[in-house]
Amino acid sequence: MRSASERGLRIVGAVAGGYLLTALTVIAAGAVLARLGMARSEAVALSSMLGFVFYLALLVWAFSVRPVARLWIVLAAGVVLAAAVIQMID
C-alpha cells in the first residue's frame, strides 16, 4: 500500500500539474495551428476540445504510473516543452 505522502504527491501532481500542463499545451496547440494556417477561432476551439481529452488521459496515467517521481519528471518536462513552444511561436 502506498504511503499518505505518496498519495498526496500523486493527487497534487495529477490535478494541479496536469491542469498546468494541459493549459500550456492548449495554448501551444492553438498557436501552432493558427500559425499553420487554420483560422484562429477554429484553432482555439479545436485545441480547447482536445485539451479535455488530454487532461483526462493525463489524470488516468498519473494514477497508473508506478513511481511518483516519474509523474513529476514527465509533468515538468512537458511544462518546459510547452512553454518553449509558446515562446518560440510568440
N, C-alpha and C positions, 0 to 999 in steps of 0.2 A: 504494500500500500504506500502511496506517495505521502510525503510529509505535508503539513499545512502550508509551510512557506513555499514549497514547490508548487502546490496547487494555486496559491495566491499569485506567484510569479507567472504561472501559465494563464490565469484568468486575466491579469492585467495586460500581459503580452497579447493575448488573443483579442481582447476587447479594445483597449486603448491603442496598442501598437498596430493592430490590424486596421483600426479606423484611420490612423495617421497614414499608414501605407496605402490604404485604399483611396483616401482623399488625394494624396500626391499622385497616385497612379491615374486617377480620373483626370486630374489637371493636365498631367503629361500627355495622356492619350488624346484628350481634346485638342491640345495644342498641336500635337503631331498630325492628327487627322486634318485639322484646319490648314496646317502648313502644306499637306499633301494635296490640297485642292478641294476638300469637302467643304460644303457651306458651314460656317462657324456654328450656327444654331444646330445643325444636324450633327456635327462633330461633338458638341457638348451633350446633346441628348443621347447619342449612342454611347459615349464614354460613361455617362451617368448611369444608364441602364446596365451596362456591363459591370459597373462598379458594385452593384448589388450582388451579382453572381460571384464576382471576385472576393468580396467580403465574406460571403457565406462559405465559399471554398476555403478561404484562409482560416475562418473560425473552425471548420471541421478539421483541417490539417493541424491547427495549433493544438488541438486536444488529442490528436493521434500520434504526433511525433514523440519519440521516446525521451531523449534528453531535452530538458527545458533550455539548456544553453544553445542548442541548435535552433530553437524557435527564435530566440533573441538575436542570434547571429544573422539568420535569414531576414528577420524584420529590419535590422539595422542596415544590412546590405541593400535591401530593397528600397528603404527610405533614401539612402545615399544615391543610389542609381536613379530613382525617380526625381530627386532634387537636381541631380546633374542634368538630366534630360530637360527639365523645366528651365534651368539656367541657360542651356545651350539654345533652346528654342526662343526664349525671351530675349 
